[in-house]
């Protein structure tokens, strides 16, 4: 494995901050990283990061920012990654069991109401990262960066397709509503005309 992205979680949220402090203060360990928090109602946000652009989500230009942007964006809502504590854990576990995509794997690790670390690094830093995670009792899922980028691109296309489908459905709904209103008006006009015609014949 050359470059990679990983999600790291700890039983105690405070350990996440301790691990991040150790990792970001040793540039040779990771190339970029961020503490992400998933609120009880399912919203994702960047709490701290090695680079300010990471907090910009999909528009920030970083892999980690794109991951967070997709997890907490419209597609995340659609697929259950941005759900709250009531259903989030069950959705994440079910989706992770049925699929092997990076986003589902990552989402399943960070429970609503907790935090985690998303890091990007290279093969040379893996031993040091693993040592810190092990020392603090954490768990780590690591994926090749090429795989992550491929899936981010696929998820972006899926998000765009879902948005286009939603807009098309909304337009069709509006057209249907207008047709119903036109039909109602025509029925009223026809009834009035028929009524007048009957009055004349009478």
N, C-alpha and C positions, 0 to 999 in steps of 0.2 A: 504494500500500500504506500503510495507517495503522499500527495496532499489529501486531506480528509476534513470532514465536518463531524462533530460529535455533540451529543447531549449528555450532560452530567447532572445527576441529582443526588441529594443527600437526605437522610432522615430528618435532619435538623436544618432549617433554612439558614441559620447563622453560619453553618459550615459552608454553604454556598459562597457567602461573602469572603470567608477565610480562604477558601480554595481560589477564588477569583483574584484575591489580593496577591497570593503567591504566584499565580500563573502570569498575571499581567506585569508583575515586577521583574519577571525573567523573560525578556523578549525572545529568547531562543526556544522557549517552551511552546508558545502558540503564536500564530500570525495575527489573529483577531479573536475577540471573545465578547460575550455579553451575558449579564444576568437578566433573565426574563422572568416575569411574574405572571401567573395566571390567577386572576381574581376569582372570588367565589361565584360570580355570575358569568365567568368564562372569558372575560376580556384579557388579552395578552398585552403586555407593555415591557419596554426595555427599561430596567432600573439603573443599570450602570453598564458601561461599555468601554472598550479600548479605543474606539473611534467614534466621534460624534455622528458620523454618517450612518452608523448602524441603526440609530433611532429613527431614521427616515423611512423605515419600512421598505416597500418595493421601490420607492423613488430614491432611496439612499445610495444605491449603487453597490451594495455589499451583499455577499451571499447570506450572511447572518441576518441582515436587515430584510432581505427577501423572504427568508424562512419565517421570520416573525410576522412580516406583512401578510403572508399567505395563511399562517395559522390563525391570525386574528381578523382576517378580512372576510369579505362576502363568501368566498369559497369555504373558508373555515367554518362559517356559520352553517352553510349548506351541508357540509360533511360531518358536522358534529364536533370539530376541533375547538370551536369557540362557545361551547355550551357550558352551563354552570354546574355546580356541585351535585345538583339533584340527578342529572342524567349523564354528565360529562364522563365520569369514570367508566360507566357501562358502555357508552358509545365508543370511547377510545379503545377499551379492551377488546370489544367485539370487532372493531375495524382493524386493529393491529393483528388480531388473530386471523382475519380473513385476507389480509393483504400484506405486502412486504415493502410498501413505499416508505420513504424516509419520514415524510411529514406525519404519517400515522404512528410510526414508531416513536418519533419525538413527542408527539402530543400525548401518547399513552404514558409517558414517563413523568410528565409534570401535571400533577393533580390540581383541580381547582382549589385555590386557597394556598398554593405553594409556589416555590420558585425552582429555577434550574439554570444551568450554564449551557450556553451554546458556544462552541469554540471551533475555530478553523486553524489547522496546523499542518505540519509536514512530518514525514516519517521520523526524522532525526529527533524530534521532541517527544515522541510517543512514550519512551521509558520514563521520562521525568513527569509527564502528565499522569501516567498510570500510577506512579509512585505517590503523587499527591492525593489522587482520588482514593487509592487504597488506604493511605495513612488516615484520611478523614472519614473512612467508612462509606464512600460514595459508590454509585453505580454509573456505568458509562456504556453508551451505545455509539459506535464509531462507524461511519460509512465513507467510502471513497468519494472525493470531491466531484469527480466526473459524474458519478451516479447521482449525487445530490443536484448538480447543475442540470442534468438531463431531466430529472423529475420536476425541478422547479420550472423548467421550460414547458413541460407537459402540463403541469398544474396551472401555469399562466394561460396556456391555450384553453384549458378546460374552463377557467374562470371567465375568459372572454366569450367562449361559446355559451356558457350559462347565462351571462349577462345579455347576450344577443337574443337568446331564446326567451328570456324573461321580458325583454322589450317587445319582441314579436307577439308574445302572448297578451301583453298589456294592450298593444295596438289592436289586436283582434277583438279583445274584450270591449274596447271603446267603440269599434265599428259595430259590434253586435248590439251594444246598448243604443247606439244611434239608430240602427235598423229597427229596433223594437219601438223606439220613440216615434220614428216615422210611420211605422205600421199602426201605432195607436192613434196618431193624428189622422191618418187616412181612414181608419175605421170610424172615427168620430165624424169626419166629413161625409163619408159614405152614408152613415146612419142618418145624418141630418138631411142629405139629399134625398134619400129614400123616403124619409118622413115627409118632406115637402111634396114629393111626387104623389104620395098616398093622399095627402090633404087636397091636392088639386083634383085628383080623380073622384074624391068623395064629394 
